[in-house]
């Protein structure tokens, strides 16, 4: 397939403010049919209601490889619905996801982690400035495997507490154990001294 120019929908910002339901319904139909490699909805004021409608398009979309949703108002609920729809599509080609500067928290990170765990061809995931905290970081690290050794995962500025362990439902690990796990899997790290400022899975490290 010949590469198309990335589609940049930032100009939909005003339209979403005026009539969000009409715009997102139109987008969900468009995404099912489009043949663009990249969808850019950054800086669009997209919230949970909007992303839930947009997510419907990813049940059938098989062309979008890069989804950019940075600098919006997506919370855990919206993020969970988006990942649910992407995961429901066995033919989905999404391999890069940008959710920087939203509000997905640990619940959203858990949903992204489920997608990461099932995605062997993952290339890039950006989750910085999302307040995922220790719990969210735990989900992400537990989802990573040796198949992700060439992926780039950005979890910087996540609101971590170095004095607390990372845990979920009784399972826990400390910062050094997580670092060691990544190294054993062949995942290179950069600035993985916690709280992490930099990246997990940084090929140039």
C-alpha positions, -999 to 999 in steps of 0.1 A, spaced: 0 0 0 13 34 -9 19 57 21 -6 85 23 0 119 39 -8 119 76 -43 132 84 -42 162 108 -76 169 123 -66 196 147 -89 220 129 -118 200 142 -113 216 176 -139 243 171 -163 220 155 -162 196 184 -169 224 208 -199 235 187 -214 201 180 -194 172 194 -218 144 188 -222 153 151 -184 155 146 -175 123 164 -202 103 147 -188 114 114 -153 106 124 -163 71 136 -176 64 101 -146 80 84 -121 59 104 -138 27 92 -130 36 56 -99 57 56 -66 46 43 -44 70 62 -14 58 82 -17 85 109 -46 101 127 -38 132 146 -64 145 171 -41 163 194 -51 197 210 -88 191 201 -105 192 235 -114 155 231 -129 141 263 -143 108 274 -177 111 255 -159 121 223 -132 93 225 -159 67 231 -176 76 199 -143 79 180 -132 45 194 -161 28 176 -143 34 143 -114 12 154 -136 -19 155 -131 -22 118 -103 2 109 -72 -17 96 -51 11 81 -42 35 109 -8 27 123 -3 58 144 -29 74 166 -21 107 182 -44 119 210 -20 140 231 -31 172 250 -67 164 254 -91 155 283 -92 117 282 -96 100 315 -94 63 325 -130 55 314 -124 69 279 -90 53 276 -104 19 286 -131 21 259 -106 31 233 -83 2 241 -112 -22 243 -123 -13 208 -88 -15 193 -82 -49 210 -116 -62 197 -103 -58 161 -79 -86 154 -68 -69 121 -60 -36 138 -27 -21 126 -22 5 154 14 2 164 21 37 178 -1 55 204 4 90 218 -16 98 249 7 124 264 -8 150 287 -42 136 293 -57 122 326 -57 85 321 -44 76 356 -36 40 367 -69 27 353 -60 40 318 -25 26 321 -39 -8 330 -60 -7 298 -30 3 277 -9 -24 294 -34 -51 282 -29 -38 246 9 -37 250 10 -73 262 -9 -86 232 9 -64 206 42 -80 194 48 -53 167 45 -24 191 67 6 181 59 36 203 37 44 233 38 79 249 21 81 283 40 110 299 21 135 321 -8 112 328 -5 107 366 -3 69 362 15 67 395 33 36 409 3 14 402 1 24 365 39 19 361 36 -16 376 10 -25 349 31 -12 321 63 -30 332 45 -63 339 30 -61 303 64 -58 286 83 -88 273 113 -96 252 92 -91 220 91 -54 229 129 -49 231 128 -25 201 98 -5 213 99 29 228 77 34 259 76 69 275 63 69 310 81 100 322 65 125 347 39 100 359 37 112 395 57 83 411 67 79 447 101 64 451 94 56 487 66 33 478 67 -1 460 47 -7 429 19 -31 435 -15 -44 424 -38 -67 444 -11 -82 466 16 -85 440 44 -60 444 78 -52 431 104 -25 439 121 -2 415 153 -22 412 134 -54 405 115 -37 377 148 -24 362 164 -59 364 134 -75 348 136 -51 318 173 -58 314 168 -96 315 143 -92 287 168 -73 266 148 -41 269 173 -12 269 166 16 294 174 53 296 171 73 328 154 43 345 165 54 379 133 61 397 112 81 398 117 77 360 122 109 340 130 93 307 120 63 287 116 25 290 126 7 259 148 33 243 168 16 214 195 43 213 203 40 250 
